[in-house]
């Protein structure tokens, strides 16, 4: 029910009324008491910051066409009210609040994760007879709250013939079994009924949004999903796209078939500018993926990490869209170019790349 109807704001039934202004004024009235406004999962703030030019019925209203305003301009600024906005994107947050007003929520601690899991199980005997099995499962779930809640709901739904130990065994069985468990869409009464309770679907929705706003960042994430999830060197990722490789192959082919040495080549200045453009694009792609918590950058600034569950969600999306072989080939091609020979002086680099070679062989 619209908030104007909930609190029976005077004038709300007037067809020419600006409902947003009425709600704003009502909330600003200190006599109405304290209030809190929560906007959850605002990963695209465009609908809040862009000026509105149409009414609720899709037709241009007289008030809004004369003075188009964004929805965020109707957010009340008063001492007796609070507004909480959640998002995974720092860029989107900065469209709505100042940097000093951003509260970064870090990963859930093992203690908090265990408390959440036990509360969701409701004290039901998990059948493990092992106090460590729950902790092992939480590590496998990477302490992600939605994954923890989803696992608990799955176990409860199948009790008493299912236990935490059986869930963990299934989770470790294979990628396909793991994806099946994480695709379980439980009914959470406290969440918006339109929200997805499957962590696989939740990540894929975010990925679809990234594809719309920056397709090259989505391509980068597709490639990263095939590496070992830790210690991914940036040298394995740059110049990654098939489009770039195709252009390089085309230039080489043209150069070999031309009599005039000047035809088909890029001079040093053009080549430098092109390389700089590629580097800038790569940095922007990384920034987008970091903003949406798809990847993180290690302290050395040259290697990346990716949640194993995010990798799993990505691979399932790529498989469903017939792209998994394309990006697997690109991954192997990049790794093959970077892997050195086995001489002693290359052992350090070989050691760093070995986990990725294992991923390629798996």
C-alpha positions as a Markdown table, in Angstrom:
| # | Residue | x | y | z |
|---|---|---|---|---|
| 1 | Unk | 0.0 | 0.0 | 0.0 |
| 2 | Unk | 1.4 | 3.5 | -0.9 |
| 3 | Unk | 2.6 | 5.4 | 2.2 |
| 4 | Unk | 0.3 | 8.3 | 1.5 |
| 5 | Unk | -2.7 | 6.0 | 1.9 |
| 6 | Unk | -1.2 | 4.2 | 4.9 |
| 7 | Unk | -1.0 | 7.4 | 7.0 |
| 8 | Unk | -4.0 | 9.0 | 5.2 |
| 9 | Unk | -2.2 | 12.2 | 4.1 |
| 10 | Unk | -4.6 | 15.0 | 3.4 |
| 11 | Unk | -4.9 | 15.8 | -0.4 |
| 12 | Unk | -3.6 | 12.5 | -1.6 |
| 13 | Unk | -6.7 | 11.7 | -3.6 |
| 14 | Unk | -6.4 | 14.9 | -5.6 |
| 15 | Unk | -5.4 | 13.7 | -9.2 |
| 16 | Unk | -3.2 | 16.8 | -9.7 |
| 17 | Unk | -1.4 | 16.4 | -6.3 |
| 18 | Unk | 2.3 | 15.8 | -6.1 |
| 19 | Unk | 2.3 | 12.7 | -4.0 |
| 20 | Unk | 6.0 | 12.9 | -3.4 |
| 21 | Unk | 5.8 | 16.4 | -2.1 |
| 22 | Unk | 2.9 | 15.5 | 0.2 |
| 23 | Unk | 4.8 | 12.6 | 1.7 |
| 24 | Unk | 7.9 | 14.7 | 2.1 |
| 25 | Unk | 6.0 | 17.4 | 3.9 |
| 26 | Unk | 4.3 | 14.9 | 6.2 |
| 27 | Unk | 7.6 | 13.3 | 7.2 |
| 28 | Unk | 9.2 | 16.8 | 7.8 |
| 29 | Unk | 6.4 | 17.6 | 10.4 |
| 30 | Unk | 8.1 | 16.9 | 13.8 |
| 31 | Unk | 4.6 | 16.3 | 15.3 |
| 32 | Unk | 4.3 | 13.1 | 13.3 |
| 33 | Unk | 7.1 | 11.5 | 15.4 |
| 34 | Unk | 10.3 | 9.7 | 14.5 |
| 35 | Unk | 10.6 | 7.7 | 11.4 |
| 36 | Unk | 13.0 | 5.6 | 9.4 |
| 37 | Unk | 13.1 | 5.1 | 5.6 |
| 38 | Unk | 14.9 | 2.0 | 4.3 |
| 39 | Unk | 15.8 | 1.5 | 0.6 |
| 40 | Unk | 17.3 | -1.9 | 0.2 |
| 41 | Unk | 19.6 | -3.3 | -2.6 |
| 42 | Unk | 19.9 | 0.0 | -4.6 |
| 43 | Unk | 22.5 | -1.3 | -7.0 |
| 44 | Unk | 21.2 | 1.1 | -9.7 |
| 45 | Unk | 20.4 | 4.6 | -8.3 |
| 46 | Unk | 19.3 | 6.0 | -11.7 |
| 47 | Unk | 15.6 | 5.8 | -10.8 |
| 48 | Unk | 16.3 | 8.0 | -7.8 |
| 49 | Unk | 18.7 | 10.6 | -9.2 |
| 50 | Unk | 17.2 | 11.2 | -12.6 |
| 51 | Unk | 14.6 | 13.9 | -13.0 |
| 52 | Unk | 11.0 | 12.6 | -13.2 |
| 53 | Unk | 9.0 | 14.0 | -16.1 |
| 54 | Unk | 6.0 | 11.6 | -16.1 |
| 55 | Unk | 3.3 | 10.9 | -13.6 |
| 56 | Unk | 2.4 | 7.6 | -12.1 |
| 57 | Unk | 0.1 | 6.8 | -15.0 |
| 58 | Unk | 2.9 | 7.3 | -17.5 |
| 59 | Unk | 1.4 | 10.6 | -18.7 |
| 60 | Unk | 3.2 | 14.0 | -18.2 |
| 61 | Unk | 1.8 | 15.8 | -15.3 |
| 62 | Unk | 1.5 | 19.5 | -15.1 |
| 63 | Unk | 3.4 | 19.9 | -11.9 |
| 64 | Unk | 6.3 | 17.6 | -12.9 |
| 65 | Unk | 6.6 | 18.9 | -16.4 |
| 66 | Unk | 7.0 | 22.5 | -15.1 |
| 67 | Unk | 9.5 | 21.6 | -12.4 |
| 68 | Unk | 10.9 | 18.1 | -13.0 |
| 69 | Unk | 12.7 | 16.8 | -9.9 |
| 70 | Unk | 14.5 | 13.6 | -9.0 |
| 71 | Unk | 13.1 | 11.3 | -6.3 |
| 72 | Unk | 16.1 | 11.9 | -4.1 |
| 73 | Unk | 15.3 | 15.5 | -3.9 |
| 74 | Unk | 12.1 | 14.5 | -2.0 |
| 75 | Unk | 14.2 | 12.8 | 0.7 |
| 76 | Unk | 13.4 | 14.7 | 3.9 |
| 77 | Unk | 16.3 | 16.3 | 5.7 |
| 78 | Unk | 15.2 | 16.6 | 9.3 |
| 79 | Unk | 16.6 | 15.6 | 12.8 |
| 80 | Unk | 13.7 | 13.3 | 13.7 |
| 81 | Unk | 14.1 | 11.0 | 10.7 |
| 82 | Unk | 16.7 | 8.6 | 9.3 |
| 83 | Unk | 17.3 | 7.2 | 5.8 |
| 84 | Unk | 19.2 | 3.9 | 5.4 |
| 85 | Unk | 20.2 | 2.8 | 1.9 |
| 86 | Unk | 21.9 | -0.5 | 1.1 |
| 87 | Unk | 23.9 | -1.2 | -2.0 |
| 88 | Unk | 26.9 | -3.2 | -3.1 |
| 89 | Unk | 28.2 | -0.4 | -5.4 |
| 90 | Unk | 30.2 | 2.4 | -3.9 |
| 91 | Unk | 29.6 | 4.5 | -7.1 |
| 92 | Unk | 25.9 | 4.2 | -6.6 |
| 93 | Unk | 26.2 | 5.1 | -2.9 |
| 94 | Unk | 28.1 | 8.3 | -3.9 |
| 95 | Unk | 25.3 | 9.3 | -6.1 |
| 96 | Unk | 23.1 | 9.5 | -3.0 |
| 97 | Unk | 25.2 | 10.4 | 0.0 |
| 98 | Unk | 28.6 | 12.0 | 0.9 |
| 99 | Unk | 31.6 | 9.8 | 1.3 |
| 100 | Unk | 31.7 | 10.5 | 5.0 |
| 101 | Unk | 28.2 | 9.0 | 5.3 |
| 102 | Unk | 29.1 | 5.6 | 3.8 |
| 103 | Unk | 29.4 | 2.7 | 6.2 |
| 104 | Unk | 31.3 | -0.2 | 4.7 |
| 105 | Unk | 30.1 | -3.6 | 5.9 |
| 106 | Unk | 32.9 | -6.1 | 5.9 |
| 107 | Unk | 32.7 | -9.9 | 5.7 |
| 108 | Unk | 30.8 | -11.7 | 8.4 |
| 109 | Unk | 33.0 | -13.0 | 11.2 |
| 110 | Unk | 33.1 | -16.8 | 11.8 |
| 111 | Unk | 31.5 | -16.2 | 15.2 |
| 112 | Unk | 28.6 | -14.2 | 13.8 |
| 113 | Unk | 28.2 | -16.7 | 10.9 |
| 114 | Unk | 28.0 | -19.6 | 13.4 |
| 115 | Unk | 25.4 | -17.6 | 15.5 |
| 116 | Unk | 23.3 | -16.9 | 12.4 |
| 117 | Unk | 23.5 | -20.5 | 11.2 |
| 118 | Unk | 22.5 | -21.9 | 14.7 |
| 119 | Unk | 19.7 | -19.5 | 15.0 |
| 120 | Unk | 18.4 | -20.4 | 11.6 |
| 121 | Unk | 18.5 | -24.1 | 12.4 |
| 122 | Unk | 16.5 | -23.3 | 15.5 |
| 123 | Unk | 18.5 | -25.5 | 17.8 |
| 124 | Unk | 17.5 | -28.6 | 15.8 |
| 125 | Unk | 20.0 | -31.5 | 16.2 |
| 126 | Unk | 21.9 | -31.4 | 12.9 |
| 127 | Unk | 22.8 | -35.0 | 13.1 |
| 128 | Unk | 26.5 | -34.5 | 12.7 |
| 129 | Unk | 27.7 | -35.6 | 16.1 |
| 130 | Unk | 30.6 | -33.3 | 15.3 |
| 131 | Unk | 30.9 | -29.7 | 16.6 |
| 132 | Unk | 33.3 | -28.9 | 13.8 |
| 133 | Unk | 31.2 | -29.8 | 10.8 |
| 134 | Unk | 29.1 | -26.7 | 11.1 |
| 135 | Unk | 32.2 | -24.5 | 11.1 |
| 136 | Unk | 33.5 | -26.4 | 8.1 |
| 137 | Unk | 30.4 | -25.7 | 6.2 |
| 138 | Unk | 30.5 | -22.0 | 7.0 |
| 139 | Unk | 34.1 | -21.9 | 5.7 |
| 140 | Unk | 32.9 | -23.6 | 2.5 |
| 141 | Unk | 30.1 | -21.0 | 2.2 |
| 142 | Unk | 32.7 | -18.3 | 2.7 |
| 143 | Unk | 30.6 | -16.8 | 5.6 |
| 144 | Unk | 28.1 | -15.3 | 3.1 |
| 145 | Unk | 24.9 | -14.5 | 5.0 |
| 146 | Unk | 22.5 | -15.4 | 2.2 |
| 147 | Unk | 24.3 | -18.7 | 1.5 |
| 148 | Unk | 24.2 | -19.5 | 5.2 |
| 149 | Unk | 20.5 | -18.8 | 5.5 |
| 150 | Unk | 19.8 | -20.7 | 2.3 |
| 151 | Unk | 21.7 | -23.8 | 3.6 |
| 152 | Unk | 19.9 | -23.8 | 6.9 |
| 153 | Unk | 16.5 | -23.5 | 5.1 |
| 154 | Unk | 17.5 | -26.4 | 2.9 |
| 155 | Unk | 18.5 | -28.6 | 5.8 |
| 156 | Unk | 15.4 | -27.8 | 7.9 |
| 157 | Unk | 13.1 | -28.5 | 4.9 |
| 158 | Unk | 14.5 | -32.1 | 4.7 |
| 159 | Unk | 14.9 | -33.0 | 8.4 |
| 160 | Unk | 15.2 | -35.4 | 10.0 |
| 161 | Unk | 16.6 | -37.4 | 7.0 |
| 162 | Unk | 19.1 | -34.6 | 6.2 |
| 163 | Unk | 21.9 | -33.1 | 8.3 |
| 164 | Unk | 24.6 | -30.5 | 8.2 |
| 165 | Unk | 27.1 | -33.2 | 7.5 |
| 166 | Unk | 25.1 | -34.5 | 4.5 |
| 167 | Unk | 24.8 | -30.9 | 3.2 |
| 168 | Unk | 28.6 | -30.4 | 3.4 |
| 169 | Unk | 29.2 | -33.8 | 1.7 |
| 170 | Unk | 27.0 | -32.8 | -1.1 |
| 171 | Unk | 28.5 | -29.4 | -1.3 |
| 172 | Unk | 32.0 | -30.9 | -1.8 |
| 173 | Unk | 30.8 | -33.5 | -4.2 |
| 174 | Unk | 31.0 | -31.5 | -7.5 |
| 175 | Unk | 30.4 | -28.1 | -9.0 |
| 176 | Unk | 27.1 | -29.3 | -10.4 |
| 177 | Unk | 25.9 | -30.6 | -7.0 |
| 178 | Unk | 27.1 | -27.4 | -5.3 |
| 179 | Unk | 25.3 | -25.2 | -7.8 |
| 180 | Unk | 22.1 | -27.3 | -7.2 |
| 181 | Unk | 22.3 | -26.7 | -3.5 |
| 182 | Unk | 23.0 | -23.0 | -3.9 |
| 183 | Unk | 20.1 | -22.6 | -6.4 |
| 184 | Unk | 17.6 | -23.5 | -3.7 |
| 185 | Unk | 15.1 | -20.6 | -3.4 |
| 186 | Unk | 13.8 | -20.7 | 0.2 |
| 187 | Unk | 10.8 | -18.7 | 1.4 |
| 188 | Unk | 12.0 | -15.9 | 3.7 |
| 189 | Unk | 9.1 | -14.2 | 5.3 |
| 190 | Unk | 11.2 | -11.2 | 6.4 |
| 191 | Unk | 12.4 | -10.4 | 2.9 |
| 192 | Unk | 10.7 | -8.7 | 0.0 |
| 193 | Unk | 8.6 | -11.3 | -1.7 |
| 194 | Unk | 10.0 | -10.2 | -5.1 |
| 195 | Unk | 13.6 | -10.6 | -3.8 |
| 196 | Unk | 15.5 | -13.8 | -4.8 |
| 197 | Unk | 16.6 | -16.0 | -2.0 |
| 198 | Unk | 18.9 | -18.1 | -4.1 |
| 199 | Unk | 22.5 | -16.8 | -3.9 |
| 200 | Unk | 23.2 | -18.1 | -7.4 |
| 201 | Unk | 20.3 | -16.1 | -8.8 |
| 202 | Unk | 21.2 | -13.0 | -6.7 |
| 203 | Unk | 24.7 | -12.9 | -8.1 |
| 204 | Unk | 23.5 | -13.5 | -11.7 |
| 205 | Unk | 21.0 | -10.6 | -11.4 |
| 206 | Unk | 24.0 | -8.3 | -10.4 |
| 207 | Unk | 26.0 | -9.7 | -13.3 |
| 208 | Unk | 23.2 | -8.9 | -15.8 |
| 209 | Unk | 23.2 | -5.4 | -14.5 |
| 210 | Unk | 27.0 | -5.1 | -15.0 |
| 211 | Unk | 26.6 | -6.4 | -18.6 |
| 212 | Unk | 24.2 | -3.6 | -19.3 |
| 213 | Unk | 26.3 | -0.8 | -17.9 |
| 214 | Unk | 29.8 | -2.0 | -19.0 |
| 215 | Unk | 30.0 | -5.2 | -21.1 |
| 216 | Unk | 33.8 | -5.2 | -21.0 |
| 217 | Unk | 33.7 | -5.6 | -17.2 |
| 218 | Unk | 31.3 | -8.5 | -17.6 |
| 219 | Unk | 33.7 | -10.1 | -20.1 |
| 220 | Unk | 36.6 | -9.7 | -17.6 |
| 221 | Unk | 34.5 | -11.4 | -14.9 |
| 222 | Unk | 33.7 | -14.2 | -17.3 |
| 223 | Unk | 37.4 | -14.8 | -17.8 |
| 224 | Unk | 38.3 | -14.5 | -14.1 |
| 225 | Unk | 35.8 | -17.2 | -13.1 |
| 226 | Unk | 38.0 | -19.9 | -14.6 |
| 227 | Unk | 41.2 | -19.1 | -12.6 |
| 228 | Unk | 41.9 | -20.3 | -9.1 |
| 229 | Unk | 40.0 | -17.9 | -6.9 |
| 230 | Unk | 43.1 | -16.5 | -5.2 |
| 231 | Unk | 46.3 | -14.8 | -6.5 |
| 232 | Unk | 45.1 | -13.9 | -10.0 |
| 233 | Unk | 47.8 | -11.8 | -11.6 |
| 234 | Unk | 46.7 | -8.8 | -13.6 |
| 235 | Unk | 49.1 | -9.8 | -16.4 |
| 236 | Unk | 46.9 | -12.8 | -17.1 |
| 237 | Unk | 43.9 | -10.6 | -17.7 |
| 238 | Unk | 45.0 | -7.6 | -19.7 |
| 239 | Unk | 44.6 | -7.7 | -23.5 |
| 240 | Unk | 42.1 | -10.4 | -22.7 |
| 241 | Unk | 39.2 | -10.0 | -25.1 |
| 242 | Unk | 38.8 | -12.0 | -28.2 |
| 243 | Unk | 38.1 | -8.7 | -30.0 |
| 244 | Unk | 41.5 | -7.4 | -29.2 |
| 245 | Unk | 43.1 | -10.7 | -30.2 |
| 246 | Unk | 41.1 | -10.6 | -33.4 |
| 247 | Unk | 42.3 | -7.2 | -34.3 |
| 248 | Unk | 45.9 | -8.2 | -33.6 |
| 249 | Unk | 45.5 | -11.3 | -35.8 |
| 250 | Unk | 44.0 | -9.1 | -38.5 |
| 251 | Unk | 46.9 | -6.6 | -38.4 |
| 252 | Unk | 49.5 | -9.5 | -38.6 |
| 253 | Unk | 47.7 | -11.0 | -41.6 |
| 254 | Unk | 47.5 | -7.6 | -43.3 |
| 255 | Unk | 51.2 | -6.9 | -42.6 |
| 256 | Unk | 52.4 | -10.2 | -44.0 |
| 257 | Unk | 50.4 | -9.7 | -47.3 |
| 258 | Unk | 51.4 | -6.1 | -48.0 |
| 259 | Unk | 54.3 | -5.1 | -50.2 |
| 260 | Unk | 54.5 | -1.6 | -48.7 |
| 261 | Unk | 56.0 | -1.8 | -45.3 |
| 262 | Unk | 54.1 | 1.2 | -44.1 |
| 263 | Unk | 50.7 | -0.4 | -44.8 |
| 264 | Unk | 49.1 | -2.5 | -42.0 |
| 265 | Unk | 51.4 | -1.2 | -39.2 |
| 266 | Unk | 50.7 | 1.1 | -36.3 |
| 267 | Unk | 53.4 | 3.7 | -35.6 |
| 268 | Unk | 55.0 | 4.0 | -32.1 |
| 269 | Unk | 52.8 | 7.0 | -31.2 |
| 270 | Unk | 49.6 | 5.3 | -32.2 |
| 271 | Unk | 50.6 | 2.0 | -30.6 |
| 272 | Unk | 51.4 | 3.8 | -27.3 |
| 273 | Unk | 48.0 | 5.6 | -27.4 |
| 274 | Unk | 46.2 | 2.3 | -28.1 |
| 275 | Unk | 48.0 | 0.5 | -25.3 |
| 276 | Unk | 47.2 | 3.3 | -22.9 |
| 277 | Unk | 43.5 | 3.2 | -23.9 |
| 278 | Unk | 43.4 | -0.6 | -23.2 |
| 279 | Unk | 45.1 | -0.1 | -19.8 |
| 280 | Unk | 42.6 | 2.6 | -18.8 |
| 281 | Unk | 39.7 | 0.4 | -19.9 |
| 282 | Unk | 41.1 | -2.5 | -17.9 |
| 283 | Unk | 41.3 | -0.3 | -14.8 |
| 284 | Unk | 37.8 | 0.9 | -15.2 |
| 285 | Unk | 36.5 | -2.7 | -15.6 |
| 286 | Unk | 38.3 | -3.6 | -12.4 |
| 287 | Unk | 36.8 | -0.7 | -10.6 |
| 288 | Unk | 33.2 | -1.7 | -11.7 |
| 289 | Unk | 33.7 | -5.3 | -10.5 |
| 290 | Unk | 35.2 | -4.1 | -7.2 |
| 291 | Unk | 32.3 | -1.7 | -6.7 |
| 292 | Unk | 29.8 | -4.6 | -7.0 |
| 293 | Unk | 31.9 | -6.9 | -4.8 |
| 294 | Unk | 32.6 | -9.4 | -7.5 |
| 295 | Unk | 36.3 | -9.3 | -7.0 |
| 296 | Unk | 38.8 | -7.8 | -4.5 |
| 297 | Unk | 42.4 | -6.5 | -5.0 |
| 298 | Unk | 45.2 | -7.8 | -2.8 |
| 299 | Unk | 47.4 | -5.5 | -0.9 |
| 300 | Unk | 50.1 | -5.7 | -3.6 |
| 301 | Unk | 47.7 | -4.1 | -6.0 |
| 302 | Unk | 48.6 | -6.5 | -8.8 |
| 303 | Unk | 46.6 | -9.7 | -8.0 |
| 304 | Unk | 42.9 | -10.3 | -7.5 |
| 305 | Unk | 40.7 | -12.6 | -5.6 |
| 306 | Unk | 37.1 | -13.8 | -6.3 |
| 307 | Unk | 34.7 | -15.6 | -4.1 |
| 308 | Unk | 34.4 | -19.3 | -5.0 |
| 309 | Unk | 30.6 | -19.0 | -4.9 |
| 310 | Unk | 30.7 | -16.1 | -7.3 |
| 311 | Unk | 32.8 | -18.2 | -9.7 |
| 312 | Unk | 30.3 | -21.0 | -9.5 |
| 313 | Unk | 27.4 | -18.6 | -10.2 |
| 314 | Unk | 29.3 | -17.2 | -13.2 |
| 315 | Unk | 30.1 | -20.6 | -14.7 |
| 316 | Unk | 26.5 | -21.6 | -14.3 |
| 317 | Unk | 25.4 | -18.4 | -16.1 |
| 318 | Unk | 28.0 | -19.0 | -18.9 |
| 319 | Unk | 26.9 | -22.6 | -19.3 |
| 320 | Unk | 23.2 | -21.5 | -19.6 |
| 321 | Unk | 24.1 | -19.0 | -22.3 |
| 322 | Unk | 26.4 | -21.2 | -24.3 |
| 323 | Unk | 29.6 | -19.2 | -23.5 |
| 324 | Unk | 31.5 | -21.4 | -21.2 |
| 325 | Unk | 33.8 | -23.0 | -23.8 |
| 326 | Unk | 34.6 | -19.6 | -25.3 |
| 327 | Unk | 35.9 | -18.2 | -22.0 |
| 328 | Unk | 37.6 | -21.4 | -21.0 |
| 329 | Unk | 39.6 | -21.3 | -24.3 |
| 330 | Unk | 40.5 | -17.7 | -23.6 |
| 331 | Unk | 41.6 | -18.6 | -20.1 |
| 332 | Unk | 43.9 | -21.4 | -21.3 |
| 333 | Unk | 45.3 | -19.2 | -24.0 |
| 334 | Unk | 46.2 | -16.4 | -21.6 |
| 335 | Unk | 47.7 | -18.9 | -19.2 |
| 336 | Unk | 49.7 | -20.6 | -21.9 |
| 337 | Unk | 51.2 | -17.2 | -23.0 |
| 338 | Unk | 52.2 | -16.3 | -19.4 |
| 339 | Unk | 53.6 | -19.7 | -18.2 |
| 340 | Unk | 57.4 | -19.7 | -18.4 |
| 341 | Unk | 59.8 | -22.6 | -19.0 |
| 342 | Unk | 60.9 | -24.7 | -16.1 |
| 343 | Unk | 64.3 | -23.2 | -15.5 |
| 344 | Unk | 65.3 | -22.5 | -11.9 |
| 345 | Unk | 65.1 | -18.8 | -12.4 |
| 346 | Unk | 61.4 | -19.1 | -13.3 |
| 347 | Unk | 60.4 | -21.2 | -10.4 |
| 348 | Unk | 58.9 | -18.3 | -8.5 |
| 349 | Unk | 56.6 | -17.4 | -11.3 |
| 350 | Unk | 55.8 | -21.1 | -11.9 |
| 351 | Unk | 54.9 | -21.4 | -8.3 |
| 352 | Unk | 52.5 | -18.4 | -8.5 |
| 353 | Unk | 50.8 | -19.7 | -11.6 |
| 354 | Unk | 50.6 | -23.4 | -10.6 |
| 355 | Unk | 47.2 | -23.1 | -8.9 |
| 356 | Unk | 45.8 | -21.6 | -12.1 |
| 357 | Unk | 47.4 | -24.4 | -14.2 |
| 358 | Unk | 45.7 | -26.9 | -11.9 |
| 359 | Unk | 42.3 | -25.2 | -12.5 |
| 360 | Unk | 42.9 | -25.5 | -16.3 |
| 361 | Unk | 43.7 | -29.2 | -15.9 |
| 362 | Unk | 40.7 | -29.9 | -13.7 |
